[in-house]
Amino acid sequence: MAKIKYKDIAKLINKSESTIKGYKLNNPELLDLLKLGSSCKINNITLNDLDILIQFKKIQKEQILSNTQVDSSSLLSRVNEILSLK
């Protein structure tokens, strides 16, 4: 995965690199959101991809907490099942 740099974020949102650097002190929450969004954009991660990852993580956590053996194929099946219900 490509590491996001201030200049990458600046280019994506048509701002100067110094403006983005200023967010580190003045608006760190916005900078975090911009890093996340830029990372997704640069690495071609779609909203659907994020949804799948979130569902996968939830199911995996449930299985770990319930002491069930984590099986990748069943995890993927459950994620697909949940997403098809949306």
C-alpha positions in Angstrom: 0.0 0.0 0.0 1.3 3.4 -0.9 2.2 5.7 1.9 0.3 9.0 1.7 2.3 12.2 1.7 1.0 15.8 2.3 1.7 16.6 -1.4 -0.6 13.7 -2.4 -3.4 15.0 -0.3 -2.9 18.6 -1.5 -3.0 17.4 -5.2 -6.2 15.5 -4.7 -8.1 18.4 -3.1 -6.4 21.3 -4.9 -4.8 22.8 -1.9 -1.2 23.7 -1.2 1.1 21.3 0.7 1.6 24.0 3.4 -2.2 24.2 3.9 -2.3 20.4 4.5 0.7 20.6 6.8 -1.1 23.4 8.8 -4.0 20.9 9.5 -1.6 18.9 11.6 -1.7 21.6 14.3 -4.9 23.4 13.5 -7.3 20.6 12.6 -5.8 17.2 13.2 -9.2 15.4 12.9 -9.6 16.8 9.4 -6.0 15.7 8.5 -6.8 12.2 9.7 -9.9 12.1 7.5 -8.0 13.5 4.5 -5.3 10.8 5.0 -7.8 8.1 5.2 -9.7 9.3 2.1 -6.5 9.9 0.1 -5.2 6.5 1.0 -8.4 4.9 -0.2 -8.3 6.9 -3.4 -4.7 6.3 -4.2 -5.0 2.6 -3.5 -8.3 2.2 -5.4 -10.3 1.2 -2.3 -14.0 1.7 -2.9 -16.7 2.3 -0.3 -17.9 -1.2 -1.1 -14.4 -2.5 -0.3 -14.5 -0.7 3.1 -17.9 -2.1 3.8 -16.7 -5.6 3.2 -13.6 -5.0 5.4 -15.8 -3.6 8.2 -18.1 -6.6 8.1 -15.2 -9.0 7.9 -13.7 -7.4 11.0 -17.0 -7.6 12.9 -17.6 -11.2 12.1 -14.0 -12.1 13.0 -14.3 -10.3 16.3 -17.5 -12.2 17.1 -15.9 -15.5 16.3 -12.9 -14.7 18.5 -15.0 -13.6 21.4 -17.2 -16.6 21.2 -14.1 -18.9 21.0 -15.2 -20.3 17.7 -12.5 -21.4 15.3 -11.9 -18.7 12.7 -12.4 -20.1 9.3 -11.7 -17.7 6.4 -14.1 -19.2 3.9 -17.0 -19.1 6.4 -16.0 -15.5 7.2 -16.2 -14.5 3.6 -19.5 -16.3 3.1 -21.0 -14.5 6.1 -19.7 -11.1 4.8 -21.2 -11.7 1.4 -24.5 -12.8 2.9 -24.7 -9.7 5.1 -23.8 -7.4 2.1 -26.4 -9.0 -0.1 -29.1 -8.1 2.5 -28.3 -4.4 2.2 
